[in-house]
Amino acid sequence: MAKVRKWPVGDVKRGGVALRDRLRLLERLSEDKMIVIPQEDGTVKRFPPGADREAFTNLSERLGAGEDAPPEHALLEAARGSSEQRWLRSFFATNAEGWTEPVEDLSE
């Protein structure tokens, strides 16, 4: 039979680790891998690792797709609403207007 590790939960004064402290630690550890985009209203938008690749793919699929364009990825919207210049200057913050309009065929 496998050993079951019990996480100490309880009052800090009694030597246990408070559940709240455990949750804070887990949150900090997971945030290291998260894509964090601070917003102008003071909130923060968090995305899992790999969401940047999904957003780039979404942006590429939307370019000139017209009515068939897929819905915009949430990271793109978050980048446009960011309070940090590095996000506002990135290609993720591309203006949404006109992005999906069909492109004129210049092959002739």
N, C-alpha and C positions, 0 to 999 in steps of 0.2 A: 504494500500500500504506500502511495506517495505521501511525503510529508506535506502538511498544510501549514503554510506560514500565516500566522495571525498578525495582523497589523495592530499595533498598540493604539487604542483609542481611549481617550479619557481626559481627565483633568490634568493639566500640566503640573500642578502642585503635587500630585501623587506620582509623578514620574512618567506618566503616559504622554503620548503626543496627541494634541488636540486634533480632531478631524479637520477643523478649519485650517490648521497649519499644514496638514497633509495635502489638502486641496490647493492651497496657495503654492506649495512646492510643485505639485503636478502641473499647475497652470504655468508656472515659470518655466518648467522644463519643456512643456509643449510649445510655449511661445517662441522658443529659440528656433524652431523649425517653421513657424507660421509666417505668412506674409502679412505684415501689419501696416495698415494705411490710416494715419490719423486724418480726421475730417475737420472741416472748418467749424462745425458746431461743437467741437470738443470731444465727440465720440471717436471710437476707433473701429475700423472694419478689419476683420481677420479672415484670412483665407488659408486653406491647407497647402502644404508644399505641392507644387505642380500646377496650381491654379494660374500662375503666370503663363505657362505654356498653353493651357486651355484657353485663356483670354486672348493670347496672340493668334491661335488657330481660329477662334471665333471672329476676331477682327479681320483676318484674311478672308474668311468665308463670307463675311458681310460686304466686303468691298465690291461694289457694282452689282450686287445680287438682286437689286430691285425689290419687288414684292416677295420674292422667295428667300429673302435674307432671314437667317435665324435670329432669335431674340438676342439682345446684347448681353454679354457676360457681366455679372455683377462687379467684377474687379475693374472693368473699364469705367463704369459709373463711379465707383469709389475713387479711382485715380483722378477723375475730373473734379471731384468734390474734396480733394485732399487739401490740407493746410501746409503741406511740405512741397517746396519747389521741385525737389527731385522727382516727385510723382507728377506734378503739373507739367513738367518739361518732358516727361517720358512719352513714348509713342502710345502708351496705354491711355493717355488723356486726350487722344485725338478727338476733335470735334465730331459729335455724332451727326450733325446736320450734313446732308448731302453724301454721306459715306456710302449709303446703300443705293444711290441712284445709278441706274444702268449706265455703263460706259459706252460711248459712241464707238462703233466698229470702224477702225481706220485701216483695215487690211486691204482695201481696194486700191 
